[in-house]
Amino acid sequence: MLRAVADVTAFVAALFFAGMVLPGTEHDGQPQADGTRKRYKLTGMTLFVATHVLLVVGVLFRLSLAPLVDHFVGLFVGANLLALAVSAILFVQGRARVPGAPAADFFRGVELNPTWLGVDLKMFAYQPSLIGLWLLVLAFAWAQWERHGVVTIRMLLFEALWWVYLVTHYQREAFMLQTWDIIAERFGLALVWGDLVLVPFFYSIAGWTLVDDLRPLSAPAATGIVALFVFGLWVFRGSNDQKNRFKADPRTTIWGRPAETVGSRLLVSGWWGIGRHLNYTGEVVVYLSITLLAGGRSLVPYLLPLWLASLLAHRALRDERRCQQKYGALWNEYCARARFRMVPYLY
């Protein structure tokens, strides 16, 4: 168990220090309570590319990622222990700066933007989260090859769809600076555990079904799954990109037309004129399409899109309560224009 904790800690530490020395792009965050903007160095794409370079070099020296599958449980426990340790340090550090913080802040966090060695921890945590997810996804393909001497079409698509998802994330990494987690959520166990444990170990869950599933996948089924993935990614990334461009420049064009607003504040062009949270819908569709590769042999992989749908539906309600308080009557006018919350004509 100590070995697993050491391995996970070494992986996170390597990404942390690599992010400090490797080049990245500079971006300003959203205005904080005092009106200032925090400056961020974003190195996600650099780290993602560097990971691939190291993997290629590793292959030349007969590297195998299959042991990640063999030791999955140990690594899972190690990641949990690391998440608890980091959260405890953050809590103690936060209490030193904010005396009297309640014990509940161990879970929800004390500080909004804790920084170590000049690195914003909340933004950094996405790197071991997503790169860790990618390594586990690759490990399932590696394990299938070593066990069965073949990598199936299902597994190849599993790898390809996750790779496209991650590349498109890192291409738009600056958008994360406008998300609620970065702007308003304090950094405690809830976010730390989500990044270090939930995303890499739960989001890759379909790999367990796929690794020993050697059934062929028909061309129509493969085409349908890829089409569903592309559609979901288009809605998910496209809607977020529309809002990002509008916030940066209200005069931007969306779908070939000048951005239309309600009260010059709320966007009603593009996806935002169809539904109020279609970005959430697109994200659920993306994960559903990846899960469909597992077929119907087990319901376990479907826990991911089901859980995410319930999580985002609840988040949409919380978002709307905040927007109602912030915009008042303007929000009611926007809801009259964008009548649907997540699913047109249904919800």
BASEVEX-886387 format. One line per field, with one value per residue (C-alpha): residue in one letter; z, x, y; residue number from 1. Coordinates in pm, whole numbers. Layout:
// residues N
r <- [A	...]
pz <- [Z	...]
px <- [X	...]
py <- [Y	...]
k <- [NUM	...]
//
This chain:
// residues 347
r <- [M	L	R	A	V	A	D	V	T	A	F	V	A	A	L	F	F	A	G	M	V	L	P	G	T	E	H	D	G	Q	P	Q	A	D	G	T	R	K	R	Y	K	L	T	G	M	T	L	F	V	A	T	H	V	L	L	V	V	G	V	L	F	R	L	S	L	A	P	L	V	D	H	F	V	G	L	F	V	G	A	N	L	L	A	L	A	V	S	A	I	L	F	V	Q	G	R	A	R	V	P	G	A	P	A	A	D	F	F	R	G	V	E	L	N	P	T	W	L	G	V	D	L	K	M	F	A	Y	Q	P	S	L	I	G	L	W	L	L	V	L	A	F	A	W	A	Q	W	E	R	H	G	V	V	T	I	R	M	L	L	F	E	A	L	W	W	V	Y	L	V	T	H	Y	Q	R	E	A	F	M	L	Q	T	W	D	I	I	A	E	R	F	G	L	A	L	V	W	G	D	L	V	L	V	P	F	F	Y	S	I	A	G	W	T	L	V	D	D	L	R	P	L	S	A	P	A	A	T	G	I	V	A	L	F	V	F	G	L	W	V	F	R	G	S	N	D	Q	K	N	R	F	K	A	D	P	R	T	T	I	W	G	R	P	A	E	T	V	G	S	R	L	L	V	S	G	W	W	G	I	G	R	H	L	N	Y	T	G	E	V	V	V	Y	L	S	I	T	L	L	A	G	G	R	S	L	V	P	Y	L	L	P	L	W	L	A	S	L	L	A	H	R	A	L	R	D	E	R	R	C	Q	Q	K	Y	G	A	L	W	N	E	Y	C	A	R	A	R	F	R	M	V	P	Y	L	Y]
pz <- [0	81	-264	-424	-224	-325	-692	-702	-511	-747	-1050	-914	-802	-1143	-1315	-1062	-1114	-1489	-1503	-1328	-1574	-1904	-2118	-2106	-2200	-1972	-1901	-1659	-1443	-1368	-1138	-771	-477	-453	-828	-909	-1158	-1087	-1354	-1458	-1645	-1831	-1915	-1975	-2345	-2285	-2018	-2235	-2527	-2297	-2162	-2515	-2586	-2271	-2368	-2710	-2551	-2300	-2575	-2724	-2388	-2367	-2131	-2040	-1880	-1811	-1448	-1391	-1447	-1235	-946	-1004	-653	-485	-691	-613	-239	-277	-459	-183	85	-106	-150	226	302	59	191	548	455	274	578	822	583	534	906	961	718	808	1185	1310	991	1085	1065	774	564	551	295	114	151	335	62	-283	-464	-263	-426	-372	-520	-744	-888	-849	-703	-823	-1188	-1151	-1009	-1353	-1481	-1268	-1306	-1686	-1765	-1502	-1672	-2009	-1872	-1723	-2050	-2234	-1974	-2058	-2424	-2317	-2089	-2368	-2601	-2343	-2241	-2581	-2845	-3004	-2958	-3066	-3256	-2939	-2750	-3033	-3039	-2659	-2689	-2984	-2839	-2508	-2688	-2896	-2584	-2399	-2693	-2743	-2371	-2374	-2689	-2490	-2148	-2080	-2069	-1732	-1583	-1635	-1475	-1142	-977	-1049	-987	-670	-522	-240	-269	-16	-7	-239	-533	-444	-425	-743	-933	-792	-750	-910	-1260	-1338	-1164	-1228	-1573	-1711	-1572	-1912	-1968	-1726	-1949	-2270	-2175	-2202	-2453	-2790	-2965	-3302	-3334	-3648	-3882	-3829	-3450	-3464	-3699	-3473	-3160	-3328	-3467	-3121	-2972	-3237	-3184	-2805	-2830	-3077	-2836	-2529	-2664	-2899	-2635	-2394	-2672	-2762	-2406	-2374	-2692	-2587	-2248	-2416	-2683	-2677	-3045	-3152	-3415	-3339	-3617	-3865	-3690	-3432	-3081	-2956	-2589	-2331	-2160	-2311	-2048	-2121	-2445	-2648	-2966	-3075	-2828	-2555	-2740	-2750	-2392	-2075	-2000	-2324	-2244	-1967	-2205	-2456	-2185	-2080	-2444	-2482	-2187	-2294	-2640	-2492	-2254	-2537	-2660	-2364	-2504	-2278	-2094	-1776	-1635	-1437	-1714	-1741	-1386	-1529	-1763	-1516	-1229	-1444	-1570	-1214	-1100	-1384	-1359	-994	-1080	-1342	-1074	-846	-1134	-1203	-840	-845	-1177	-1048	-753	-970	-1267	-1124	-1383	-1659	-1586	-1623	-1961	-2064	-1956	-2172	-2471	-2388	-2267	-2215	-1942	-2075	-2323	-2581	-2553	-2256	-1977]
px <- [0	285	425	94	86	447	373	69	253	551	321	148	477	636	350	368	738	717	443	674	961	786	644	278	43	-37	-399	-583	-856	-1193	-1209	-1183	-1369	-1113	-1130	-790	-731	-504	-248	-235	28	-154	64	-198	-129	246	216	-21	224	520	334	301	669	763	526	688	1032	901	770	1120	1237	948	734	399	107	-78	45	-181	-473	-319	-262	-575	-714	-387	-349	-710	-645	-319	-494	-755	-487	-302	-626	-686	-328	-334	-673	-542	-243	-472	-701	-416	-264	-600	-675	-340	-453	-822	-839	-1160	-1247	-1498	-1413	-1658	-1411	-1191	-1443	-1544	-1212	-1090	-913	-1040	-706	-433	-92	224	556	370	139	-237	-336	-695	-600	-304	-524	-681	-348	-309	-685	-702	-355	-409	-738	-561	-293	-557	-751	-433	-357	-676	-571	-224	-374	-600	-304	-95	-381	-531	-280	-534	-682	-1044	-1233	-1428	-1107	-954	-1260	-1249	-893	-966	-1275	-1107	-802	-1016	-1204	-881	-715	-1017	-1013	-650	-701	-953	-793	-829	-1206	-1162	-1078	-1443	-1596	-1776	-1521	-1235	-1426	-1618	-1548	-1296	-1031	-1085	-1144	-1447	-1247	-920	-1087	-1281	-962	-728	-973	-1315	-1216	-928	-1066	-1440	-1443	-1232	-1471	-1585	-1232	-1299	-1576	-1383	-1051	-1179	-1458	-1342	-1679	-1678	-1849	-2057	-1986	-2334	-2293	-1944	-2065	-2361	-2147	-1892	-2171	-2328	-1988	-1922	-2267	-2226	-1877	-2004	-2277	-2052	-1744	-1939	-2171	-1883	-1683	-1976	-2009	-1632	-1610	-1909	-1756	-1430	-1602	-1980	-1956	-1852	-2045	-2216	-2334	-2255	-2459	-2382	-2434	-2787	-2849	-3114	-3037	-2686	-2587	-2736	-2649	-2940	-2751	-2638	-2694	-2778	-3089	-3212	-3148	-3006	-2767	-2709	-2339	-2428	-2641	-2358	-2121	-2358	-2399	-2020	-1986	-2288	-2139	-1810	-1999	-2203	-1882	-1916	-2242	-2500	-2308	-2286	-2471	-2166	-2015	-2348	-2309	-2089	-2341	-2626	-2434	-2320	-2673	-2807	-2512	-2546	-2925	-2883	-2608	-2833	-3095	-2831	-2700	-3048	-3106	-2783	-2875	-3221	-3064	-2803	-3016	-3369	-3633	-3373	-3333	-3707	-3692	-3404	-3592	-3884	-3647	-3448	-3741	-3564	-3317	-3123	-3336	-3543	-3917	-3862	-3670]
py <- [0	236	164	268	592	661	592	819	1092	1068	1097	1408	1563	1500	1682	1965	2033	1974	2236	2479	2442	2367	2650	2746	3025	3318	3410	3638	3486	3641	3947	3852	4010	4291	4358	4210	3929	3637	3552	3186	2989	2711	2415	2145	2095	2099	1830	1625	1632	1561	1257	1120	1180	988	707	675	663	412	185	175	40	-211	-5	-158	25	-300	-300	1	-234	-511	-269	-60	-117	-30	286	375	345	536	820	837	857	1128	1325	1310	1416	1709	1820	1809	2026	2270	2285	2354	2610	2776	2795	2967	3236	3237	3175	3019	2830	2556	2187	2151	2351	2041	1912	2230	2413	2720	2916	3003	3004	2829	2848	2643	2757	3000	2729	2765	2429	2431	2469	2233	1956	1909	1777	1460	1421	1415	1283	1016	928	902	670	441	441	344	80	-110	-135	-245	-510	-638	-676	-858	-1089	-1166	-1054	-820	-473	-477	-211	-139	-73	129	353	378	510	737	903	972	1111	1348	1456	1537	1712	1936	2013	2120	2325	2531	2505	2878	2830	2658	2998	3094	2786	2799	2566	2805	3128	3048	2703	2681	2411	2134	1760	1780	1914	1742	1400	1467	1546	1280	993	1034	1142	903	594	632	790	503	240	109	-20	-306	-436	-381	-538	-896	-831	-960	-937	-759	-424	-380	-91	64	46	199	474	551	571	798	1019	1047	1136	1402	1554	1560	1710	1973	2081	2063	2237	2462	2605	2666	2830	3056	3180	3221	3430	3640	3718	3817	4028	4094	4194	3843	3651	3320	3092	3371	3640	3909	3780	3850	3920	3992	4318	4321	4066	3724	3546	3408	3322	2978	2697	2948	3054	2692	2581	2725	2438	2250	2244	1999	1796	1771	1652	1374	1265	1246	1010	807	752	627	399	248	85	-151	-287	-444	-715	-506	-209	-96	127	309	434	713	883	817	973	1264	1330	1350	1562	1813	1828	1925	2171	2329	2396	2548	2760	2891	2988	3188	3348	3440	3617	3788	3898	3919	4006	3984	3615	3562	3732	3509	3195	3303	3312	2996	2787	2456	2371	2070	1873	2066	1999	1766	1942]
k <- [1	2	3	4	5	6	7	8	9	10	11	12	13	14	15	16	17	18	19	20	21	22	23	24	25	26	27	28	29	30	31	32	33	34	35	36	37	38	39	40	41	42	43	44	45	46	47	48	49	50	51	52	53	54	55	56	57	58	59	60	61	62	63	64	65	66	67	68	69	70	71	72	73	74	75	76	77	78	79	80	81	82	83	84	85	86	87	88	89	90	91	92	93	94	95	96	97	98	99	100	101	102	103	104	105	106	107	108	109	110	111	112	113	114	115	116	117	118	119	120	121	122	123	124	125	126	127	128	129	130	131	132	133	134	135	136	137	138	139	140	141	142	143	144	145	146	147	148	149	150	151	152	153	154	155	156	157	158	159	160	161	162	163	164	165	166	167	168	169	170	171	172	173	174	175	176	177	178	179	180	181	182	183	184	185	186	187	188	189	190	191	192	193	194	195	196	197	198	199	200	201	202	203	204	205	206	207	208	209	210	211	212	213	214	215	216	217	218	219	220	221	222	223	224	225	226	227	228	229	230	231	232	233	234	235	236	237	238	239	240	241	242	243	244	245	246	247	248	249	250	251	252	253	254	255	256	257	258	259	260	261	262	263	264	265	266	267	268	269	270	271	272	273	274	275	276	277	278	279	280	281	282	283	284	285	286	287	288	289	290	291	292	293	294	295	296	297	298	299	300	301	302	303	304	305	306	307	308	309	310	311	312	313	314	315	316	317	318	319	320	321	322	323	324	325	326	327	328	329	330	331	332	333	334	335	336	337	338	339	340	341	342	343	344	345	346	347]
//
